[in-house]
């Protein structure tokens, strides 16, 4: 934007402003020429301002916050759509709870022979195996499976939010590391120039100049490496966002969406992981009750219009129920479903214990890092900045040699790098805690 704006500005000055001013000076017709120059200058100013505004809008469009990244991922990522479709599928299966058996339509003759016309079934309809008594149990099972699908959708959403947050925070960390190295570029360039000047004026040996040059070249390599790591992190993040153009993260928004600590007693009450496994218990229990309802009888209904010895107007109806004489197969299925119910309870308890342990471990580390980062922000980082500035000034004035300068600068850099590293861990713990607690 700056380069293009500069080119357009110089072009406008050359083609419009300078000719107008030239005509104004040469002709001497001040009033007339001034009136012509003002619109031209105004047009040039408006064009330049428009370029600046459009560049600013474009820059704003390509920089986004964590919440914007999460919202975009929820709209585009396939796992969210798959979880939503699973909910729709289970809702559609609710109608399968009503199994009204099979319908048979027939016609025929009975008791025919020996000169008798017999009984003619002009039209008959039969409904067999009407499973009306197990409908309540099957309805409960369908509702339980729907609730489980909703729990899975909720868990999928929180897992996606965690993954997007982790990828976003890694981009932030990589960008901060890259920015740190770029800030050191001027410092080490001045260090190299000062060492070169000292060497040329024979105030120091060639070793100092070579050391300064080596450090500056090492910094350039680190800048290039940090930039490649940053771009790679952006590519990983983009698998969730699917941006077709270049974009950047908003560093000012890095700490605005972190986990807020609540009381430990109810912090896991809305945990999506625990709720999902709890829904598995409900599904297993409902499936067990559905298998038990299979012992209940099934209804059979029949109706037919008849003609007796050729005379119409007769009809027949039957009603009854059917049950298996032996329940060995159904008994096995019922026992297996009961075991599934017990297994689901054990899986739930295991996952609950694991989640509680992970939560306590992450929370302990999270609270500790909160205090560490506060120390860095209030004391360590300001001291590191002061140390870098003082060392640069002292070296220029000859107060310290190049060895002390390098040691002081590397100590300050190490402090800032440790802060970036521990801040990255703090953000990752925040994303993990939000997923565990459903915050």
C-alpha positions in Angstrom: 0.0 0.0 0.0 2.8 2.4 0.9 4.8 1.6 -2.3 1.7 1.9 -4.6 0.6 5.1 -2.8 4.1 6.6 -3.3 4.1 5.8 -7.0 0.7 7.2 -7.5 1.5 10.3 -5.5 4.6 11.0 -7.5 2.7 10.4 -10.8 0.0 12.8 -9.8 2.5 15.5 -8.7 4.3 15.1 -12.0 1.3 15.1 -14.3 -1.1 17.4 -12.6 0.2 19.5 -9.7 3.6 20.7 -11.2 2.1 21.7 -14.6 -0.6 23.7 -12.9 1.9 25.5 -10.7 4.2 26.1 -13.7 1.3 27.7 -15.6 0.4 29.7 -12.6 3.9 31.1 -12.2 4.6 31.7 -15.9 1.3 33.3 -16.9 0.9 35.7 -14.0 -2.8 35.2 -14.0 -3.0 34.4 -10.4 -6.7 34.5 -9.7 -7.8 32.5 -12.8 -5.1 29.9 -12.4 -5.6 29.5 -8.7 -9.2 28.6 -9.3 -8.1 25.9 -11.8 -5.4 24.6 -9.5 -7.6 24.1 -6.5 -9.8 21.4 -8.0 -6.8 19.6 -9.4 -5.0 19.6 -6.1 -8.2 18.6 -4.4 -8.6 15.7 -6.8 -5.0 14.6 -6.1 -5.5 14.8 -2.3 -8.8 12.8 -2.5 -7.2 10.1 -4.6 -4.3 9.7 -2.2 -6.6 9.7 0.8 -8.8 7.1 -0.9 -5.8 4.9 -1.5 -4.9 5.2 2.2 -8.4 4.4 3.4 -8.7 1.4 1.0 -5.3 0.1 2.2 -6.4 0.5 5.8 -9.6 -1.3 5.2 -7.8 -4.1 3.4 -5.3 -4.4 6.3 -8.2 -4.6 8.8 -9.9 -7.3 6.7 -6.8 -9.5 6.8 -6.2 -9.3 10.5 -8.6 -11.2 12.8 -9.1 -12.1 16.4 -9.3 -15.5 18.1 -13.1 -15.2 18.4 -13.4 -14.4 14.7 -11.3 -17.5 13.9 -13.5 -19.7 16.1 -16.7 -18.3 14.5 -15.4 -18.9 11.0 -14.2 -22.5 11.8 -17.7 -23.4 13.2 -19.2 -22.3 9.9 -16.7 -24.1 7.6 -15.2 -27.2 9.3 -16.7 -30.6 8.3 -16.7 -32.2 11.7 -19.3 -29.6 12.9 -21.6 -30.4 10.0 -21.2 -34.1 10.5 -22.2 -33.8 14.1 -25.2 -31.7 13.2 -26.3 -34.3 10.6 -25.9 -37.1 13.2 -28.4 -35.2 15.4 -30.8 -34.9 12.4 -30.4 -38.7 11.8 -31.3 -39.7 15.3 -34.4 -37.4 15.2 -35.4 -39.0 12.0 -35.1 -42.5 13.6 -37.6 -41.6 16.3 -40.4 -42.7 14.0 -39.0 -46.2 13.9 -40.2 -46.8 17.5 -43.7 -47.5 16.1 -43.5 -51.0 14.5 -47.0 -51.9 13.5 -46.1 -55.2 11.9 -46.7 -56.5 8.4 -49.9 -56.2 6.4 -51.3 -59.1 4.3 -54.0 -58.7 1.7 -55.6 -61.9 0.4 -58.5 -63.7 -1.3 -59.4 -67.3 -1.6 -61.9 -70.2 -1.0 -62.3 -72.5 2.0 -64.1 -75.8 2.4 -64.5 -76.4 -1.4 -65.2 -79.9 -2.8 -67.7 -82.7 -3.1 -70.1 -80.5 -4.9 -70.0 -77.7 -2.3 -69.1 -74.2 -3.3 -67.6 -73.6 0.2 -66.7 -70.4 1.9 -65.3 -67.7 -0.4 -63.0 -65.1 1.1 -63.8 -62.3 -1.3 -61.4 -59.8 0.4 -59.2 -60.3 3.5 -56.6 -58.2 5.3 -54.4 -59.2 8.2 -52.0 -57.3 10.3 -49.5 -59.4 12.2 -46.8 -58.8 14.8 -48.0 -55.4 16.0 -45.4 -54.5 18.5 -47.5 -51.9 20.5 -46.3 -52.8 24.0 -42.6 -52.0 23.4 -43.3 -48.5 21.9 -42.6 -46.6 25.2 -39.3 -48.4 25.7 -38.2 -47.7 22.1 -39.3 -44.1 22.3 -37.0 -43.7 25.4 -34.2 -45.3 23.5 -34.6 -43.0 20.5 -34.7 -39.9 22.8 -31.6 -41.2 24.6 -29.7 -41.6 21.3 -30.8 -38.1 20.2 -29.5 -36.7 23.4 -26.2 -38.6 23.0 -25.9 -37.1 19.5 -26.5 -33.6 20.9 -23.8 -34.3 23.5 -21.4 -35.5 20.8 -22.2 -32.3 18.8 -21.4 -30.2 21.8 -18.2 -32.1 22.5 -17.2 -31.8 18.8 -17.7 -28.0 18.9 -15.7 -27.6 22.1 -12.9 -29.8 20.7 -12.9 -27.7 17.5 -12.7 -24.5 19.6 -9.8 -26.0 21.5 -7.9 -27.0 18.3 -8.5 -23.6 16.7 -7.3 -21.8 19.8 -4.2 -24.0 20.0 -3.4 -23.3 16.4 -4.1 -19.6 16.8 -1.9 -19.3 20.0 0.9 -21.0 18.2 0.7 -18.5 15.4 0.8 -15.7 18.1 3.9 -17.3 19.7 5.7 -17.7 16.4 4.9 -14.1 15.4 6.1 -12.7 18.7 9.3 -14.7 18.3 9.7 -13.3 14.8 9.0 -9.7 15.9 11.6 -10.1 18.7 14.3 -11.0 16.2 13.3 -8.2 13.9 13.5 -5.7 16.8 17.1 -6.9 17.3 18.0 -6.3 13.7 18.7 -2.5 14.3 20.5 -3.2 17.5 22.9 -5.7 16.0 23.3 -3.7 12.9 24.5 -0.7 15.0 26.7 -3.1 17.0 28.3 -4.3 13.7 28.8 -0.7 12.4 30.3 0.4 15.7 32.7 -2.5 15.8 33.7 -1.8 12.2 34.4 1.8 13.0 36.5 0.9 16.0 38.4 -1.6 13.9 39.1 0.9 11.1 40.2 3.5 13.6 42.4 0.9 15.2 40.7 1.2 18.6 40.1 -2.6 18.8 41.2 -5.8 17.1 39.8 -7.6 14.1 38.3 -10.2 16.4 35.8 -7.8 17.8 34.7 -6.9 14.3 34.4 -10.5 13.2 32.4 -11.4 16.3 30.0 -8.5 15.7 29.6 -9.6 12.0 29.0 -13.2 13.0 26.4 -12.2 15.5 24.6 -10.1 13.0 24.6 -12.8 10.4 23.4 -15.3 13.0 20.5 -12.9 13.8 19.6 -12.7 10.1 19.4 -16.5 9.9 17.2 -16.5 13.0 14.9 -13.9 11.5 14.5 -16.0 8.4 13.9 -19.2 10.4 11.4 -17.5 12.7 9.5 -16.2 9.7 9.3 -19.6 8.1 8.0 -21.1 11.4 5.4 -18.3 11.6 4.2 -19.0 8.0 4.0 -22.7 8.7 1.9 -22.0 11.8 -0.4 -19.9 9.7 -0.9 -22.8 7.2 -1.8 -25.1 10.0 -4.3 -22.6 11.3 -5.8 -22.1 7.9 -7.0 -25.8 7.7 -9.7 -24.7 10.1 -10.4 -21.2 8.5 -10.0 -21.9 4.8 -9.0 -18.4 3.9 -8.2 -18.0 0.2 -5.9 -15.0 0.8 -3.1 -13.9 3.1 -4.1 -13.0 6.6 -2.6 -12.2 10.0 -3.5 -12.5 13.7 -4.2 -9.7 16.1 -1.6 -9.8 18.8 -3.5 -7.3 20.9 -6.3 -9.9 21.2 -4.1 -12.7 22.5 -5.1 -12.5 26.2 -8.8 -11.5 25.8 -10.3 -15.0 25.5 -8.6 -17.0 28.3 -10.0 -19.4 30.8 -11.6 -17.8 33.9 -11.1 -19.9 37.1 -14.3 -20.8 39.0 -14.8 -22.9 42.1 -13.5 -26.5 41.7 -16.7 -28.1 43.0 -18.8 -27.0 40.1 -16.2 -26.3 37.4 -16.7 -29.7 35.7 -20.5 -29.7 36.1 -20.9 -28.7 32.4 -17.9 -30.7 31.1 -18.7 -31.8 27.5 -16.6 -34.9 27.9 -18.2 -36.1 31.1 -21.7 -35.3 29.7 -21.1 -37.3 26.6 -20.1 -40.4 28.6 -23.1 -39.9 30.9 -25.3 -39.9 27.8 -23.8 -43.3 27.0 -25.2 -44.7 30.2 -28.7 -43.4 29.4 -28.5 -45.0 25.9 -27.3 -48.4 27.3 -30.0 -48.4 30.0 -32.7 -47.6 27.5 -31.4 -50.3 25.1 -31.5 -52.8 28.0 -35.1 -51.9 28.8 -36.0 -52.2 25.1 -34.6 -55.7 25.0 -36.7 -56.6 28.0 -39.8 -55.3 26.3 -39.2 -57.9 23.6 -40.7 -60.5 26.0 -44.1 -58.7 25.7 -46.6 -60.2 23.2 -47.2 -58.9 19.7 -50.8 -58.4 18.5 -52.3 -60.0 15.4 -55.6 -58.8 13.7 -57.5 -60.1 10.8 -60.7 -59.3 8.9 -62.2 -60.7 5.7 -65.5 -60.4 3.7 -66.9 -63.8 2.9 -69.5 -65.5 0.7 -71.1 -68.7 2.0 -72.4 -71.1 -0.7 -72.4 -68.1 -3.1 -74.3 -65.9 -0.7 -72.5 -62.6 0.2 -72.8 -60.5 3.3 -70.8 -62.7 5.7 -67.5 -61.6 7.3 -64.8 -62.9 9.6 -62.5 -61.3 12.1 -59.7 -62.6 14.4 -57.6 -61.1 17.1 -54.8 -62.7 19.1 -51.2 -62.3 20.2 -48.0 -64.2 19.6 -45.1 -64.9 21.9 -42.1 -67.2 21.4 -42.4 -70.5 23.3 -38.7 -70.5 24.1 -36.8 -67.3 25.1 -33.2 -68.5 24.8 -32.3 -66.0 22.0 -34.0 -63.1 23.6 -32.6 -64.0 27.0 -29.1 -63.8 25.6 -29.7 -60.5 24.0 -31.2 -59.1 27.2 -28.3 -60.3 29.3 -25.8 -58.8 26.8 -27.6 -55.4 26.9 -27.5 -55.4 30.7 -23.7 -56.0 30.5 -23.4 -53.1 28.0 -25.2 -50.9 30.6 -22.6 -51.9 33.2 -19.8 -51.3 30.8 -21.0 -47.9 30.0 -21.1 -47.0 33.7 -17.5 -48.1 34.1 -16.4 -46.2 31.1 -18.1 -43.1 32.5 -16.4 -43.5 35.8 -13.0 -44.0 34.2 -13.4 -40.9 32.0 -14.7 -38.9 34.9 -11.6 -39.7 37.0 -9.3 -39.0 34.1 -11.0 -35.7 33.4 -10.9 -34.6 37.0 -7.2 -35.5 37.2 -6.3 -33.7 34.0 -8.3 -30.7 35.2 -6.5 -30.5 38.5 -3.1 -30.9 36.8 -3.8 -28.3 34.2 -5.3 -25.8 36.6 -2.4 -26.1 39.0 0.1 -25.3 36.2 -2.2 -22.6 34.8 -2.4 -20.7 38.2 1.4 -21.0 38.6 2.0 -19.6 35.1 -0.4 -16.7 35.9 2.0 -15.6 38.6 5.1 -16.1 36.5 3.7 -14.0 33.6 2.8 -11.2 36.0 6.4 -11.2 37.3 7.7 -11.0 33.7 5.3 -8.2 32.7 6.0 -6.1 35.8 9.7 -6.7 36.4 11.6 -9.0 34.1 10.6 -7.5 30.7 11.1 -3.8 31.6 14.5 -4.8 33.0 15.4 -6.7 29.8 14.5 -3.6 27.7 16.5 -1.3 29.9 19.4 -3.8 29.8 19.4 -3.8 26.0 19.3 0.0 25.7 22.0 0.5 28.4 24.3 -2.1 26.9 23.9 -0.5 23.4 24.7 2.9 24.7 27.6 1.8 26.9 29.2 -0.1 24.0 28.9 3.0 21.7 30.6 5.1 24.4 33.3 2.5 25.1 32.1 1.7 28.6 32.0 -2.1 27.9 33.7 -4.3 25.4 32.0 -6.5 22.8 32.1 -9.6 25.0 30.1 -7.9 27.8 27.8 -6.4 25.2 27.0 -9.8 23.7 26.5 -11.4 27.1 24.1 -8.6 28.2 22.1 -8.7 25.0 21.8 -12.5 25.0 20.7 -12.5 28.6 17.9 -10.0 27.8 16.9 -12.0 24.7 16.8 -15.1 26.8 14.4 -13.4 29.2 12.1 -12.3 26.4 12.2 -15.8 24.8 11.3 -17.5 28.1 8.4 -15.1 28.5 7.1 -16.0 25.0 7.5 -19.7 25.7 5.7 -19.6 29.0 3.0 -17.4 27.7 2.4 -19.9 24.9 2.1 -22.7 27.4 -0.3 -20.6 29.5 -2.5 -20.0 26.4 -2.5 -23.7 25.6 -3.5 -24.6 29.1 -6.3 -22.1 28.9 -7.6 -23.7 25.7 -7.4 -27.2 27.3 -9.2 -26.0 30.4 -12.0 -24.4 28.5 -12.6 -27.6 26.6 -12.6 -29.7 29.7 -15.0 -27.5 31.6 -17.2 -26.4 28.7 -16.5 -22.8 29.2 
